[in-house]
């Protein structure tokens, strides 16, 4: 045992001799003293010697440093710092000249958001909520959608999970300022330094993209603070050159040229039609026809030929034309001749005092409204066929219903399906609530979308389901046929839109780029481009061939609920949850103007007149409104804030004649014959609405939110909604 113990001791000693010597940091030398111990020794010495003042000075210095000699910083009160910085910024903005206020106010919102998120991250949610509650009201009009998302944040973990918070953390917020306003802001930040000023500078450097443009600020109309400025907000991506339009991809917005053989066949048929018309007139009146004939009308107004601004027919493969295409072109000529002109009636405007105002030209469209009763608020969409013979409705009970607008029975081409035939048919097949519906231009097929993530194709001749298209990962909100009926596009909650062909079961293109749900989809009249509107408050234009985004339209402050391209393919109209309608120049990718008049609730449908000079909208405020979207007359054409007004050119029934803007509240509405602005349930909207001067007329319904409006080929308007008792 002794021998064994000795061997163990020897091994231990040998092992220790092979280890490196201890470092000074790990040495346990008794004479190594920390700075704190040295200070205590010095203080004891000074106390023994009676150096009272020196001892007090040393004790004060020791109180301001930690055990390792580093200075102790006082605990930071972040709430007080942010509250002081933000309130000072607001006060400075509100005391600025009125000329610069609208631009400088755009800075406040991103600063407010990131201060709130920073306070929530500190782990003291009470301070973050206190800051949010103190200042969020000033942004409710312009940013209510984002504020609703941020209001659900109650812990630091929510900052990492909340979709709205992630959107602001992961993207920079764009703000465009004129050179003068930019200089004022830089001067303010330089003058107000310190901890409070540094907090704002840090946010602007990290989370805001400031763009300086070389132009003069200008006064806007009352209420323009409710609108987003040029490129303001988070567009989904940052252009390397900021708001400059010089790098935008080229687009061809001309209408698709007609097939040359189709042109020849149509002209042959129209020539024969002219001869028959001439013979009929000579037999009845003893004279030839007066005015342009069918052929001349076609050649001057309908025929589409190739030009520099038109896409090539080979770029978008289409099936060979058929006799139905010839018949459709002939019908379009006849519709053009019978069309009601909305710009050929002159009248004198009346001001609100009853005196004669400036001369105005134009006429109001006639509106035919269909009201659906006993829907129990379960009807989602309404669509009309191009020939105005059929109407379709989609329902939460997983079915689509077809209605005959002419009161004719809807017989099936299959005799076995013609028992107990009525003027309406119900299509069953979806496994979830139905949403989007769309007729082909020739009214032979119908598409429907559903919560079950499928798109179904229905035959309107046999009234049966033909195909179920699958590809989306989430509910499909909307679907739209292309202008030639061969392709169609869909929009889904999975944040994508997809382009399909009736010949293939899968999508041809997946259009990905929106940050949130894609709500609506629309086609350009030349079939080369698709437009989408999203909950992320942006619209995008997609090249059908490449599947790439070629335009981003940013400026709405609420989710997009409807959109439509003008008949000439140059302009885009969009409506949003906040009751505003924007008109966009497609080629430049910029908003031309924003129109107000609806209550601050969703605009569900917009439609262009055939000439593209008048727009009609329907909304959840139980009204149909008519707008002038013709050439701007200079009321605020120099306004660079992103909204441009137009001269009011029609003094219609229920219109708002007078100065550039009119408040649509209970008092003004009574004077103008409007009867107030009503919400979806018939209650007066609590917030007053500023009606822009391009608002021409309003048609009220009796507790019927308007789901859809549609101009016919003859410039009449069809509208529909569900009565809510």
C-alpha positions as MATLAB code, in Angstrom:
seq = 'XXXXXXXXXXXXXXXXXXXXXXXXXXXXXXXXXXXXXXXXXXXXXXXXXXXXXXXXXXXXXXXXXXXXXXXXXXXXXXXXXXXXXXXXXXXXXXXXXXXXXXXXXXXXXXXXXXXXXXXXXXXXXXXXXXXXXXXXXXXXXXXXXXXXXXXXXXXXXXXXXXXXXXXXXXXXXXXXXXXXXXXXXXXXXXXXXXXXXXXXXXXXXXXXXXXXXXXXXXXXXXXXXXXXXXXXXXXXXXXXXXXXXXXXXXXXXXXXXXXXXXXXXXXXXXXXXXXXXXXXXXXXXXXXXXXXXXXXXXXXXXXXXXXXXXXXXXXXXXXXXXXXXXXXXXXXXXXXXXXXXXXXXXXXXXXXXXXXXXXXXXXXXXXXXXXXXXXXXXXXXXXXXXXXXXXXXXXXXXXXXXXXXXXXXXXXXXXXXXXXXXXXXXXXXXXXXXXXXXXXXXXXXXXXXXXXXXXXXXXXXXXXXXXXXXXXXXXXXXXXXXXXXXXXXXXXXXXXXXXXXXXXXXXXXXXXXXXXXXXXXXXXXXXXXXXXXXXXXXXXXXXXXXXXXXXXXXXXXXXXXXXXXXXXXXXXXXXXXXXXXXXXXXXXXXXXXXXXXXXXXXXXXXXXXXXXXXXXXXXXXXXXXXXXXXXXXXXXXXXXXXXXXXXXXXXXXXXXXXXXXXXXXXXXXXXXXXXXXXXXXXXXXXXXXXXXXXXXXXXXXXXXXXXXXXXXXXXXXXXXXXXXX';
ca = [
       0.000    0.000    0.000;
       2.847    2.316    0.807;
       4.464    1.562   -2.473;
       1.207    2.282   -4.289;
       0.729    5.563   -2.474;
       4.209    6.648   -3.289;
       3.689    5.877   -6.942;
       0.547    7.988   -6.981;
       2.288   10.881   -5.332;
       5.137   10.647   -7.760;
       2.771   10.641  -10.742;
       0.948   13.652   -9.390;
       4.167   15.535   -8.933;
       5.321   14.644  -12.413;
       2.017   15.759  -13.890;
       2.243   19.066  -12.084;
       5.736   19.694  -13.315;
       4.552   19.427  -16.901;
       1.847   22.176  -16.491;
       2.519   25.809  -17.519;
       3.110   28.312  -14.727;
       0.032   30.213  -13.512;
      -0.669   33.502  -15.285;
      -0.855   36.761  -13.305;
      -4.629   36.857  -13.765;
      -5.054   33.429  -12.189;
      -2.301   33.754   -9.595;
      -3.371   33.879   -5.972;
      -0.435   35.989   -4.830;
      -1.314   37.563   -1.494;
       0.169   40.973   -2.381;
      -2.159   41.443   -5.410;
      -4.740   44.028   -4.341;
      -7.691   45.372   -6.312;
      -8.055   49.078   -6.886;
     -10.929   49.074   -4.396;
      -8.681   47.705   -1.647;
      -6.011   50.278   -2.458;
      -8.566   53.070   -2.201;
      -9.680   51.750    1.183;
      -6.086   51.691    2.395;
      -5.527   55.282    1.247;
      -8.745   56.432    2.914;
      -7.704   54.775    6.188;
      -4.327   56.503    5.983;
      -5.890   59.922    5.293;
      -8.292   59.445    8.186;
      -5.430   58.640   10.605;
      -3.484   61.674    9.471;
      -6.511   63.962    9.772;
      -6.720   64.950    6.082;
     -10.495   65.370    6.239;
     -11.063   67.346    3.007;
      -8.854   65.064    0.941;
     -10.636   62.038    2.379;
     -14.078   63.491    1.474;
     -12.952   64.253   -2.076;
     -11.651   60.713   -2.570;
     -14.849   59.192   -1.159;
     -16.947   61.282   -3.616;
     -14.810   60.124   -6.526;
     -15.101   56.491   -5.391;
     -18.907   56.781   -5.322;
     -18.950   57.660   -9.062;
     -16.976   54.604  -10.223;
     -17.535   50.833   -9.993;
     -15.270   48.236   -8.386;
     -13.078   48.153  -11.506;
     -12.635   51.903  -11.674;
     -15.075   52.546  -14.534;
     -17.456   55.535  -14.206;
     -20.982   54.720  -13.148;
     -23.559   56.216  -15.555;
     -26.895   57.250  -14.051;
     -29.838   55.012  -14.995;
     -31.404   56.268  -18.235;
     -35.087   57.244  -18.199;
     -35.886   56.390  -21.825;
     -39.560   57.351  -21.607;
     -38.790   60.840  -20.346;
     -36.115   61.212  -23.019;
     -38.425   60.109  -25.854;
     -41.363   62.101  -24.562;
     -39.256   65.242  -24.409;
     -37.725   64.678  -27.849;
     -41.012   63.897  -29.574;
     -43.055   66.671  -27.950;
     -40.306   69.151  -28.860;
     -40.338   67.917  -32.478;
     -44.136   68.242  -32.688;
     -44.046   71.721  -31.243;
     -41.396   72.787  -33.751;
     -43.388   71.383  -36.685;
     -46.654   73.020  -35.622;
     -44.909   76.384  -35.146;
     -43.397   76.252  -38.637;
     -44.805   78.236  -41.544;
     -47.964   76.774  -43.075;
     -46.096   76.366  -46.349;
     -43.776   73.749  -44.815;
     -46.061   72.043  -42.282;
     -47.522   69.329  -44.570;
     -44.052   68.104  -45.535;
     -42.525   68.291  -42.050;
     -45.478   66.416  -40.536;
     -44.467   63.358  -42.586;
     -41.396   63.005  -40.380;
     -43.416   62.646  -37.189;
     -45.069   59.291  -37.885;
     -41.961   57.099  -38.416;
     -40.306   58.788  -35.423;
     -43.382   58.035  -33.293;
     -43.512   54.391  -34.437;
     -39.858   53.620  -33.756;
     -39.864   55.383  -30.380;
     -42.864   53.267  -29.394;
     -41.197   50.044  -30.576;
     -37.972   50.960  -28.765;
     -39.852   51.527  -25.508;
     -41.641   48.189  -25.880;
     -38.310   46.410  -26.392;
     -36.953   47.703  -23.048;
     -39.259   45.326  -21.197;
     -41.333   48.045  -19.545;
     -44.548   47.839  -21.592;
     -46.380   50.319  -19.406;
     -44.110   53.122  -20.625;
     -44.520   52.066  -24.257;
     -48.312   51.982  -23.965;
     -48.283   55.336  -22.223;
     -46.297   56.849  -25.106;
     -48.596   55.217  -27.709;
     -51.784   56.410  -26.019;
     -50.414   59.932  -25.657;
     -49.611   60.553  -29.324;
     -51.385   58.058  -31.613;
     -54.567   60.085  -32.087;
     -52.916   62.619  -34.383;
     -52.192   59.846  -36.908;
     -55.551   58.055  -36.825;
     -56.850   59.648  -40.021;
     -53.809   58.942  -42.143;
     -52.389   55.740  -40.611;
     -55.333   54.082  -38.877;
     -54.617   50.672  -40.430;
     -51.029   50.521  -39.159;
     -52.016   51.898  -35.770;
     -54.553   49.103  -35.341;
     -51.772   46.605  -35.950;
     -49.378   48.326  -33.546;
     -52.030   48.692  -30.839;
     -51.954   44.916  -30.242;
     -48.321   45.047  -29.049;
     -48.211   44.639  -25.262;
     -44.880   42.875  -24.619;
     -41.342   42.977  -25.968;
     -41.891   39.601  -27.623;
     -44.767   41.043  -29.642;
     -42.344   43.452  -31.319;
     -40.574   40.474  -32.891;
     -43.825   38.736  -33.898;
     -46.240   41.506  -34.880;
     -46.469   41.786  -38.718;
     -46.815   45.577  -38.688;
     -43.868   45.992  -36.313;
     -41.723   43.668  -38.451;
     -42.658   45.686  -41.529;
     -41.315   48.888  -39.941;
     -38.260   47.240  -38.413;
     -37.178   45.471  -41.605;
     -37.864   48.312  -44.079;
     -37.030   51.991  -44.220;
     -39.853   54.511  -44.299;
     -39.585   56.826  -47.316;
     -40.121   60.563  -46.877;
     -39.647   63.104  -49.669;
     -38.911   66.709  -48.688;
     -38.296   69.785  -50.782;
     -34.874   71.369  -50.442;
     -36.161   74.114  -48.142;
     -37.990   71.750  -45.785;
     -34.984   69.410  -45.737;
     -32.740   72.316  -44.759;
     -35.097   73.359  -41.975;
     -35.094   69.838  -40.566;
     -31.302   69.578  -40.645;
     -31.049   72.938  -38.881;
     -33.437   71.825  -36.171;
     -31.532   68.583  -35.549;
     -28.216   70.458  -35.373;
     -29.547   73.024  -32.932;
     -31.304   70.571  -30.624;
     -28.558   68.119  -29.775;
     -28.151   66.152  -26.580;
     -29.776   62.874  -25.655;
     -33.253   63.911  -26.821;
     -32.073   65.183  -30.205;
     -29.741   62.218  -30.682;
     -32.696   59.828  -30.337;
     -34.435   61.407  -33.350;
     -31.210   61.531  -35.375;
     -30.635   57.826  -34.666;
     -34.140   56.934  -35.903;
     -33.797   59.038  -39.055;
     -30.410   57.485  -39.838;
     -31.486   53.898  -39.214;
     -35.165   53.649  -40.077;
     -36.044   56.516  -42.421;
     -34.977   57.178  -46.002;
     -35.021   60.927  -46.623;
     -35.167   62.146  -50.214;
     -34.513   65.765  -51.137;
     -36.139   67.097  -54.317;
     -35.306   70.379  -55.999;
     -38.658   72.106  -56.143;
     -40.685   74.610  -54.185;
     -43.240   73.587  -51.556;
     -46.813   74.540  -52.328;
     -50.097   74.948  -50.498;
     -52.555   72.097  -50.780;
     -56.289   71.930  -50.216;
     -57.761   71.568  -46.770;
     -57.603   67.941  -45.816;
     -54.507   67.120  -47.867;
     -52.712   66.182  -44.656;
     -54.877   63.052  -44.709;
     -53.080   61.906  -47.866;
     -49.688   60.307  -48.304;
     -47.068   62.380  -50.121;
     -45.002   61.321  -53.103;
     -43.440   57.929  -52.396;
     -44.173   58.307  -48.682;
     -44.221   55.158  -46.597;
     -42.804   51.673  -47.037;
     -43.214   50.695  -50.694;
     -41.959   47.132  -50.303;
     -38.584   47.896  -51.845;
     -36.278   50.889  -52.093;
     -35.372   52.270  -55.507;
     -31.667   52.972  -55.760;
     -32.443   56.436  -57.124;
     -35.253   57.143  -54.706;
     -38.399   58.708  -56.132;
     -36.821   59.423  -59.525;
     -38.743   57.883  -62.425;
     -35.846   57.787  -64.886;
     -35.077   54.094  -64.311;
     -38.629   52.791  -64.699;
     -38.885   49.926  -67.190;
     -40.514   50.863  -70.466;
     -44.121   49.775  -70.921;
     -46.351   49.681  -73.990;
     -49.781   50.929  -73.080;
     -51.410   51.008  -76.517;
     -54.289   48.656  -77.220;
     -53.560   45.250  -78.701;
     -53.565   45.462  -82.550;
     -56.233   43.407  -84.271;
     -55.437   40.437  -86.451;
     -55.248   41.617  -90.091;
     -57.530   38.838  -91.269;
     -60.014   39.737  -88.548;
     -59.967   43.366  -89.708;
     -60.696   42.285  -93.283;
     -63.606   40.067  -92.226;
     -65.106   42.746  -89.986;
     -64.838   45.407  -92.691;
     -66.520   43.058  -95.172;
     -69.424   42.460  -92.800;
     -69.768   46.159  -91.956;
     -69.750   47.115  -95.622;
     -72.614   44.719  -96.192;
     -74.376   46.182  -93.147;
     -73.983   49.697  -94.579;
     -75.546   48.593  -97.866;
     -78.522   47.047  -96.074;
     -78.923   50.214  -93.989;
     -78.819   52.343  -97.120;
     -81.448   50.217  -98.865;
     -83.711   50.341  -95.818;
     -83.499   54.118  -95.576;
     -84.177   54.566  -99.276;
     -87.217   52.332  -99.016;
     -88.571   54.075  -95.921;
     -87.509   57.691  -96.411;
     -86.571   57.879 -100.063;
     -83.104   59.133  -99.118;
     -79.683   57.669  -98.400;
     -78.156   57.328  -94.968;
     -76.967   60.408  -93.106;
     -73.857   60.561  -90.962;
     -70.958   58.123  -90.872;
     -71.727   54.501  -91.671;
     -70.749   51.397  -89.749;
     -67.571   50.890  -91.748;
     -66.417   54.477  -91.290;
     -67.129   54.339  -87.570;
     -65.092   51.151  -87.274;
     -62.128   52.569  -89.180;
     -62.068   55.826  -87.228;
     -62.852   54.700  -83.689;
     -62.698   50.930  -83.247;
     -59.975   49.471  -85.444;
     -56.690   48.858  -83.621;
     -53.464   48.776  -85.626;
     -49.814   48.381  -84.686;
     -47.837   51.390  -83.437;
     -44.751   52.096  -81.346;
     -46.803   51.994  -78.152;
     -48.634   48.730  -78.787;
     -47.467   45.245  -77.777;
     -46.779   42.728  -80.527;
     -49.456   40.105  -81.072;
     -46.786   37.397  -81.086;
     -45.772   38.350  -77.527;
     -49.120   37.184  -76.149;
     -50.275   33.954  -77.800;
     -54.021   33.924  -78.404;
     -56.265   31.328  -80.071;
     -57.321   31.941  -83.702;
     -60.269   34.270  -83.990;
     -63.740   32.819  -84.515;
     -67.066   34.034  -85.844;
     -67.988   35.127  -82.332;
     -65.025   37.541  -82.401;
     -66.281   39.046  -85.657;
     -69.766   39.402  -84.163;
     -68.292   41.045  -81.061;
     -66.459   43.668  -83.126;
     -69.610   44.428  -85.123;
     -71.568   44.808  -81.899;
     -68.908   47.176  -80.521;
     -69.406   49.414  -83.570;
     -73.155   49.490  -83.029;
     -72.702   50.173  -79.320;
     -70.368   53.031  -80.137;
     -72.974   54.624  -82.414;
     -75.691   54.235  -79.757;
     -73.480   55.300  -76.854;
     -74.732   58.037  -74.560;
     -72.183   60.850  -74.628;
     -71.180   62.186  -71.235;
     -69.349   65.227  -72.609;
     -71.714   66.865  -75.103;
     -74.222   68.678  -72.893;
     -73.498   72.238  -71.732;
     -74.924   73.736  -68.582;
     -74.296   76.587  -66.190;
     -72.943   75.829  -62.738;
     -74.594   77.312  -59.649;
     -72.587   78.402  -56.662;
     -73.775   77.708  -53.151;
     -75.242   81.192  -52.944;
     -77.415   80.505  -55.992;
     -75.577   82.759  -58.425;
     -74.364   81.515  -61.786;
     -70.882   80.091  -61.766;
     -68.477   79.184  -64.565;
     -69.780   77.407  -67.651;
     -69.539   73.624  -67.423;
     -69.937   70.848  -69.940;
     -70.971   67.264  -69.508;
     -73.835   65.031  -68.507;
     -74.412   62.648  -65.645;
     -74.733   58.930  -66.379;
     -77.952   57.074  -65.680;
     -77.634   54.465  -62.926;
     -79.692   51.266  -62.585;
     -79.265   49.689  -59.155;
     -80.154   46.088  -58.265;
     -80.883   45.461  -54.598;
     -80.664   41.954  -53.117;
     -82.877   41.252  -50.117;
     -82.745   38.579  -47.411;
     -79.041   37.873  -47.920;
     -78.369   37.856  -44.152;
     -75.116   39.679  -44.903;
     -73.721   36.488  -46.481;
     -73.367   37.765  -50.046;
     -69.761   38.696  -50.885;
     -69.561   39.865  -54.516;
     -71.740   40.790  -57.486;
     -70.658   40.725  -61.152;
     -72.417   41.655  -64.399;
     -71.761   40.099  -67.803;
     -70.471   42.327  -70.618;
     -73.736   41.990  -72.575;
     -75.712   42.925  -69.416;
     -77.935   39.834  -69.667;
     -76.611   37.970  -66.607;
     -75.631   38.711  -63.031;
     -73.657   36.474  -60.668;
     -73.384   36.590  -56.871;
     -70.993   34.748  -54.542;
     -72.010   33.645  -51.072;
     -70.547   32.576  -47.757;
     -72.548   29.337  -47.965;
     -70.111   27.999  -50.608;
     -72.217   28.588  -53.711;
     -72.484   30.936  -56.685;
     -75.848   32.076  -58.018;
     -76.651   33.179  -61.588;
     -79.499   35.590  -62.302;
     -81.120   36.512  -65.614;
     -81.412   40.297  -65.899;
     -83.867   39.934  -68.789;
     -86.213   37.696  -66.850;
     -85.601   34.763  -69.199;
     -85.395   31.171  -68.029;
     -81.850   29.802  -67.852;
     -82.094   26.636  -69.910;
     -79.201   24.208  -70.158;
     -77.759   22.798  -73.367;
     -78.189   19.422  -71.663;
     -81.905   18.521  -71.875;
     -81.570   16.384  -68.737;
     -80.906   19.544  -66.704;
     -84.035   21.444  -67.774;
     -86.517   20.350  -65.129;
     -88.115   23.150  -63.122;
     -86.045   25.813  -64.874;
     -86.287   29.333  -63.512;
     -84.605   32.691  -64.011;
     -81.855   31.812  -61.570;
     -79.487   28.886  -61.037;
     -77.258   27.906  -58.133;
     -73.757   26.494  -58.762;
     -72.501   24.077  -56.100;
     -68.978   22.678  -55.901;
     -66.792   24.824  -53.674;
     -65.926   23.586  -50.181;
     -65.665   27.019  -48.594;
     -67.057   30.548  -48.777;
     -67.054   31.958  -52.331;
     -65.550   35.349  -53.151;
     -64.389   36.546  -56.579;
     -66.494   35.960  -59.725;
     -65.878   36.973  -63.337;
     -67.679   36.505  -66.692;
     -65.841   35.994  -69.977;
     -66.377   38.817  -72.499;
     -68.733   36.578  -74.512;
     -70.670   35.506  -71.369;
     -70.149   31.789  -72.033;
     -67.973   30.970  -69.022;
     -67.758   32.004  -65.394;
     -64.884   31.824  -62.913;
     -65.320   31.741  -59.139;
     -62.862   31.703  -56.227;
     -63.219   30.357  -52.741;
     -61.867   29.925  -49.258;
     -61.075   26.344  -50.320;
     -58.060   27.752  -52.280;
     -59.438   26.756  -55.689;
     -60.690   28.563  -58.782;
     -63.568   26.878  -60.602;
     -64.591   27.264  -64.243;
     -68.326   26.995  -64.960;
     -70.134   26.655  -68.276;
     -73.027   29.087  -68.670;
     -74.425   26.909  -71.455;
     -74.672   23.649  -69.514;
     -74.559   25.259  -66.026;
     -71.984   22.742  -64.806;
     -68.484   22.895  -63.320;
     -65.730   22.073  -65.816;
     -62.358   22.580  -64.084;
     -60.970   23.241  -60.605;
     -57.679   25.145  -60.806;
     -55.390   24.572  -57.817;
     -52.160   26.328  -56.911;
     -52.768   28.925  -54.222;
     -51.854   28.073  -50.631;
     -54.547   30.211  -49.015;
     -58.058   31.535  -49.707;
     -58.421   33.153  -53.143;
     -60.080   36.573  -52.917;
     -60.465   37.666  -56.515;
     -60.320   36.530  -60.143;
     -60.553   38.408  -63.446;
     -60.701   37.297  -67.067;
     -58.310   38.916  -69.508;
     -59.819   41.215  -72.155;
     -59.743   38.417  -74.769;
     -61.041   35.666  -72.501;
     -58.162   33.197  -72.897;
     -56.120   34.117  -69.810;
     -57.252   34.965  -66.297;
     -55.582   36.226  -63.108;
     -56.254   35.480  -59.440;
     -55.388   37.160  -56.112;
     -54.912   35.382  -52.800;
     -54.203   35.754  -49.113;
     -50.896   33.939  -49.721;
     -49.510   37.338  -50.891;
     -49.318   36.296  -54.536;
     -51.291   36.776  -57.714;
     -51.200   34.158  -60.468;
     -51.798   34.150  -64.202;
     -53.584   31.156  -65.689;
     -54.652   29.841  -69.074;
     -57.814   27.835  -69.608;
     -55.704   25.265  -71.447;
     -53.485   24.396  -68.462;
     -54.364   23.183  -64.997;
     -51.450   25.009  -63.319;
     -50.508   28.717  -63.230;
     -48.371   30.216  -65.992;
     -46.881   32.948  -63.775;
     -46.631   33.517  -60.021;
     -46.576   37.235  -59.219;
     -44.793   37.581  -55.857;
     -43.766   40.877  -54.316;
     -46.544   42.190  -52.085;
     -45.874   42.171  -48.354;
     -49.412   41.215  -47.351;
     -52.582   39.702  -48.784;
     -53.374   40.506  -52.429;
     -57.012   41.613  -52.434;
     -57.900   42.555  -56.015;
     -56.633   41.992  -59.541;
     -57.357   43.729  -62.875;
     -56.123   43.528  -66.474;
     -54.770   46.174  -68.792;
     -56.963   46.456  -71.933;
     -54.095   45.197  -74.121;
     -53.742   41.982  -72.054;
     -49.978   42.532  -71.649;
     -50.116   43.660  -68.009;
     -51.859   42.716  -64.774;
     -52.515   45.056  -61.837;
     -52.866   43.998  -58.196;
     -53.987   45.777  -55.036;
     -52.925   44.615  -51.593;
     -53.461   44.991  -47.872;
     -49.917   46.436  -47.784;
     -51.528   49.605  -49.257;
     -49.699   49.400  -52.577;
     -50.623   48.552  -56.141;
     -48.320   46.777  -58.563;
     -48.206   46.447  -62.321;
     -46.867   43.134  -63.644;
     -45.508   42.241  -67.051;
     -47.426   39.160  -68.141;
     -44.599   37.773  -70.244;
     -41.836   38.102  -67.648;
     -43.917   37.828  -64.485;
     -41.981   40.818  -63.118;
     -43.210   43.943  -61.330;
     -42.709   46.942  -63.624;
     -44.540   49.615  -61.595;
     -45.165   50.177  -57.896;
     -47.923   52.625  -56.954;
     -47.458   53.787  -53.377;
     -49.548   56.399  -51.586;
     -52.732   54.888  -50.166;
     -53.014   54.909  -46.380;
     -55.317   51.870  -46.157;
     -55.662   48.455  -47.826;
     -56.734   48.493  -51.477;
     -60.276   47.265  -52.145;
     -60.836   47.920  -55.865;
     -58.990   48.968  -59.015;
     -59.666   49.371  -62.737;
     -57.664   50.568  -65.755;
     -59.100   53.260  -68.031;
     -60.349   52.152  -71.493;
     -57.402   53.844  -73.232;
     -54.941   52.023  -70.959;
     -53.199   55.185  -69.714;
     -54.647   55.575  -66.208;
     -55.461   53.453  -63.169;
     -58.174   54.132  -60.586;
     -58.064   52.545  -57.121;
     -60.239   52.699  -54.024;
     -59.219   51.947  -50.441;
     -60.571   51.238  -46.969;
     -60.336   54.901  -45.961;
     -62.922   56.019  -48.536;
     -60.439   57.688  -50.915;
     -60.019   57.105  -54.647;
     -56.684   57.688  -56.371;
     -56.002   58.220  -60.072;
     -52.563   57.113  -61.296;
     -50.549   57.829  -64.426;
     -49.396   54.343  -65.416;
     -46.478   55.341  -67.630;
     -44.952   57.676  -65.033;
     -45.932   55.494  -62.086;
     -47.232   58.526  -60.172;
     -50.499   59.497  -58.584;
     -52.287   62.269  -60.451;
     -54.827   63.095  -57.781;
     -56.838   61.772  -54.853;
     -60.610   62.180  -54.738;
     -62.630   62.373  -51.549;
     -66.373   62.316  -50.918;
     -67.214   58.868  -49.558;
     -67.296   58.352  -45.816;
     -64.140   56.930  -44.241;
     -65.118   53.344  -44.982;
     -64.246   51.014  -47.858;
     -64.767   51.901  -51.519;
     -65.671   48.543  -53.042;
     -65.916   49.272  -56.751;
     -64.896   51.800  -59.402;
     -65.692   51.905  -63.122;
     -64.643   54.147  -66.034;
     -66.891   55.610  -68.686;
     -66.136   54.542  -72.251;
     -64.416   57.886  -72.994;
     -62.425   57.705  -69.763;
     -63.559   61.162  -68.612;
     -65.987   60.103  -65.861;
     -65.532   57.665  -62.991;
     -68.307   56.101  -60.911;
     -67.687   54.511  -57.500;
     -69.712   52.464  -55.041;
     -68.925   52.133  -51.344;
     -70.052   50.841  -47.980;
     -71.518   54.265  -47.136;
     -74.665   53.365  -49.143;
     -73.856   55.766  -51.975;
     -72.896   55.788  -55.650;
     -70.735   58.762  -56.554;
     -69.758   60.322  -59.877;
     -66.379   61.969  -60.433;
     -64.736   64.030  -63.132;
     -61.371   62.579  -64.102;
     -60.909   64.661  -67.240;
     -58.103   67.073  -67.962;
     -56.958   69.114  -64.968;
     -57.763   72.796  -65.245;
     -55.104   74.169  -62.937;
     -56.865   74.457  -59.582;
     -53.855   72.879  -57.939;
     -51.923   71.494  -60.874;
     -48.742   72.807  -59.311;
     -49.390   70.923  -56.103;
     -46.463   68.543  -55.715;
     -47.712   66.813  -52.618;
     -49.045   63.938  -54.626;
     -52.665   65.038  -54.959;
     -53.842   67.099  -57.907;
     -57.332   68.532  -58.128;
     -59.353   68.934  -61.315;
     -61.901   71.525  -62.337;
     -65.442   70.455  -61.642;
     -67.117   70.187  -65.043;
     -70.580   68.890  -64.206;
     -73.145   70.329  -61.836;
     -75.192   67.188  -61.303;
     -78.014   66.113  -59.099;
     -76.754   65.911  -55.566;
     -73.436   67.386  -56.676;
     -71.320   69.780  -54.661;
     -70.979   73.025  -56.638;
     -68.964   75.884  -55.303;
     -65.374   76.311  -54.224;
     -62.547   73.827  -54.543;
     -63.478   71.792  -51.486;
     -66.706   71.252  -49.596;
     -67.180   69.732  -46.177;
     -69.676   66.902  -46.342;
     -71.093   66.955  -42.829;
     -74.666   67.120  -41.607;
     -75.022   70.878  -42.090;
     -73.463   71.133  -45.528;
     -75.149   67.948  -46.692;
     -78.516   69.357  -45.800;
     -77.816   72.555  -47.736;
     -76.566   70.636  -50.752;
     -79.376   68.115  -50.704;
     -77.182   65.223  -49.647;
     -78.915   64.313  -46.440;
     -75.658   63.541  -44.660;
     -73.008   60.937  -45.233;
     -74.208   57.600  -43.946;
     -72.236   54.584  -42.848;
     -72.905   50.996  -43.832;
     -75.589   50.636  -41.185;
     -77.229   54.006  -41.876;
     -75.511   55.922  -39.093;
     -73.995   59.305  -39.794;
     -70.255   59.164  -40.042;
     -68.736   60.885  -37.040;
     -65.802   62.370  -38.945;
     -66.507   65.022  -41.524;
     -65.519   64.194  -45.083;
     -63.873   66.703  -47.383;
     -65.300   66.389  -50.898;
     -62.874   67.435  -53.613;
     -64.092   69.659  -56.418;
     -64.062   66.824  -58.955;
     -66.969   65.216  -57.065;
     -69.926   65.635  -59.410;
     -72.908   63.825  -57.962;
     -74.062   61.388  -55.307;
     -76.905   58.866  -55.478;
     -78.092   57.561  -52.120;
     -79.534   54.117  -51.504;
     -81.749   52.964  -48.682;
     -79.392   51.023  -46.400;
     -77.761   49.259  -49.348;
     -73.943   49.219  -49.426;
     -72.848   49.133  -53.064;
     -70.817   46.029  -53.918;
     -70.190   46.743  -57.588;
     -70.651   49.396  -60.270;
     -70.143   48.856  -63.997;
     -70.344   51.078  -67.076;
     -71.968   49.321  -70.027;
     -70.733   49.755  -73.594;
     -73.430   52.405  -74.049;
     -72.295   54.436  -70.997;
     -75.106   53.399  -68.700;
     -74.202   52.341  -65.167;
     -75.279   49.109  -63.486;
     -74.891   48.880  -59.707;
     -75.759   46.255  -57.120;
     -75.726   45.766  -53.377;
     -77.308   43.836  -50.521;
     -79.946   45.524  -48.368;
     -79.008   45.607  -44.698;
     -82.095   46.201  -42.528;
];
